[in-house]
Amino acid sequence: MIEKRLGKIDFVEFGSMKDYPFQLGLQLGFSMSGSGVMDGGKYTVNMSPDCHWEIGTRHTNLAESLDRVAKILNDAKVNYISELLGKPVEVTLEDGMFKEFRILTEVL
């Protein structure tokens, strides 16, 4: 079941994931009417030397990751990741799990 919920960004970091240090990228958490959800590393890239990517594929994934960050910052009308805290969002959940989000540009 797909569910869309309104909320705010309540956690934002750019770096490696604590439990998966080979995953590097944007990590987000959202609060929504008394509940919350994390992005589950959706906006991170596997940087492990054991991940034997073709060089072009690795570069493409890194570029796509940074393009996503740039779009999020642009939609939120901010320059820094830290400025995303508190921004209004619509979070899409599928069977209770994070699927995607969007900045509510219409209310900024």
Secondary structure as UniProt FT lines:
FT   STRAND          2..16
FT   TURN            21..22
FT   STRAND          23..32
FT   TURN            33..34
FT   STRAND          35..38
FT   TURN            40..43
FT   STRAND          44..46
FT   TURN            49..50
FT   HELIX           55..76
FT   HELIX           81..84
FT   TURN            85..86
FT   STRAND          88..94
FT   TURN            95..96
FT   STRAND          97..103
FT   HELIX           105..107
//
